[in-house]
Amino acid sequence: MKSNEQILSVAKKVIEVESDSLLKASERLGASFVKSVELIVNCKGRIIVTGIGKSAAIANKIVATFNSTGTPSIFMHAAEALHGDLGLLLNEDVVLCISNSGNSPEIKSLIPFIQSRKNPIIAMVGDKLSFLAKNANHVIDAFVGSEAYESIEAPTSSTTLQLALGDALAICLMEIKGFSNEDFAKSHPGGSLGKKLSLQVSQLMHENQRAAVSINSPLEKVIYEISSKRMGATAVLDGDDLVGMITDGDIRRMIQNSTNLEQITAKDIMSFSPKTIEEGELAINALNVLKESNISQIIVVDADNKYVGIIHFHDLIKEGL
């Protein structure tokens, strides 16, 4: 059994070797990378990303990154392409082929078929003298001096570099296309960032949570409304006008300080000029107001400042904001 120090030494060595591969690759980036980016930007079809073995796993991740950042992309396994999946390839598609050696049998068999269909090929390859590199329109240099564990050449540094180069392509494409946070949110409506950029206050409102009492409502009515609507608070209205808010905390403080509860009405307890937010605002803005004001609920109003409902801090936390 290795000691703790020996285990940490191995782990640090792996990270150092892979980091060194990334840094050296960044220094080698040049015109061919730029031309690859330009080819993808001008592509009227999809980016077909293909590979074999561990490179296929990286290809899948690059496809996911491309799709989520505005570059339509499809994964095509290099081996399966030779058994029917080549039908995925359309006339205006660009092929990004990922391989460390560039000489695997599947890649050498696949490339001529892609060329016969006249689809441009970008090679992300570790050997610039390989079959793949020689038959590609553009070559992205993915050379690594060694894998992270020299005794066994398992793909480590090479796949890490492939992943980083895929991210570099995606980010460059985002910059050129002006891909924004709002665009990202459209592709990730269920994710944390997507919700922050798209989820509106109105989408968290529920009719049965519209707790409200009139300004002259007795204490019994106020307590019932807060308890039954389970929002921990109620709005106070004068006709249709919002005039205040009562929280369960206000009720507790009033009971502690009062002896004659029968004469108390909503106007005796309520907080005037409560914090409000429009229903069309982003939910993340409501969360920010709650945090900044150190409160648990906020009144929701419409564009005419009419009372709509209440949003609780827990509603926003449940959404992962």
C-alpha positions, -999 to +999 in steps of 0.1 A: +000+000+000+013+034-010+017+061+017-003+093+016+027+112+005+034+088-024-003+089-035-002+127-035+031+127-054+016+106-082-015+128-084+005+160-086+027+145-112-003+136-134-017+172-131+018+187-138+023+166-169-011+173-183-008+210-175+025+211-194+009+195-224-018+221-224+006+250-221+029+237-249-002+232-272-014+267-266+020+280-277+017+260-310-017+273-319-015+291-352-030+297-387-045+263-391-065+267-359-078+300-371-088+285-405-106+257-387-126+282-367-134+302-399-145+270-417-169+262-388-183+297-386-191+297-424-205+261-423-241+261-435-247+226-422-237+208-389-204+199-374-200+162-375-175+152-348-160+117-351-134+095-334-126+061-321-119+048-286-112+074-259-112+101-286-148+091-293-157+099-257-141+133-260-159+138-293-192+133-276-183+159-250-173+184-277-206+178-295-224+186-262-204+218-258-210+229-294-247+223-292-251+242-260-231+272-273-248+278-306-229+255-330-252+226-342-232+194-340-237+156-342-215+128-330-206+100-354-187+070-342-159+063-366-165+025-366-203+028-368-200+053-397-186+024-418-217+004-410-245+028-419-240+059-398-222+077-426-257+085-437-257+112-410-234+132-432-251+159-453-236+179-482-229+211-462-216+195-431-180+199-418-163+169-402-141+173-371-121+141-368-103+135-335-075+110-331-042+108-312-023+087-337-043+096-368-035+061-381-061+038-366-077+014-391-112+029-386-100+064-393-080+053-424-111+035-437-135+064-430-116+094-444-117+084-481-155+080-479-158+115-464-135+129-491-156+112-518-186+132-505-165+164-506-171+174-470-143+195-455-123+177-428-107+192-397-082+169-380-075+172-343-045+149-342-014+142-322+007+132-353+010+158-380+026+132-403-003+107-399-027+095-425-055+117-410-033+149-409-022+144-445-058+140-457-074+168-438-082+203-450-070+218-417-050+203-388-053+212-352-021+201-335-029+179-305+006+165-299+016+155-264+052+145-255+039+118-232+008+105-214+005+112-177+016+077-168+047+068-189+048+031-179+014+025-195+004+048-224-032+050-214-049+081-230-046+108-203-026+139-214-038+133-250-075+132-242-071+162-218-056+182-246-083+171-270-109+183-245-092+217-240-089+222-278-126+214-282-134+240-256-111+265-273-130+260-306-163+264-289-153+296-270-138+311-302-170+304-321-191+320-293-170+351-294-173+354-332-210+348-332-217+371-303-233+343-283-247+358-251-258+346-217-294+350-230-286+327-259-271+302-235-302+303-213-324+293-243-304+261-246-304+255-209-338+264-196-336+238-169-301+246-157-292+270-130-279+297-154-308+292-177-332+298-148-313+329-136-316+344-171-352+333-180-373+323-150-398+351-142-415+359-110-449+352-125-439+316-132-436+310-095-470+325-086-499+303-076-535+314-072-539+298-038-509+317-025-525+351-030-528+359+007-547+392+013-567+410+040-584+444+041-569+472+062-597+468+088-596+430+090-596+417+126-566+399+140-584+365+138-588+370+100-552+380+096-539+349+114-562+327+094-551+341+061-514+338+069-519+302+081-542+290+053-521+304+025-488+291+040-467+320+027-457+333+062-473+367+053-503+385+038-508+416+018-530+444+033-553+461+008-574+492+010-599+483-017-577+473-046-547+493-034-517+477-017-511+496+016-490+472+036-478+437+045-481+415+077-457+386+084-459+359+109-431+377+127-452+408+130-480+387+146-456+372+172-442+406+181-477+421+184-488+392+208-458+397+230-464+435+233-502+437+235-528+427+262-560+436+243-560+415+212-597+418+204-595+454+192-565+449+169-569+451+131-546+447+102-537+484+101-523+482+137-498+455+127-489+460+091-456+473+078-461+503+055-445+505+020-434+468+018-408+457-007-424+448-040-413+434-074-432+433-107-444+399-119-425+403-152-391+406-134-366+378-133-369+355-103-332+360-096-339+397-091-365+388-064-339+366-047-314+394-047-339+418-031-347+393-004-310+388+004-301+425+004-331+434+026-327+403+048-364+394+044-382+361+036-411+373+015-417+399-012-449+413-026-455+408-063-474+435-083-484+439-119-474+467-142-501+490-127-487+483-092-517+461-083-512+432-059-507+398-075-492+376-049-463+368-026-430+351-034-412+333-005-375+328-002-380+291-002-398+292-036-366+306-052-343+282-034-364+252-046-358+264-082-320+261-076-314+299-080 
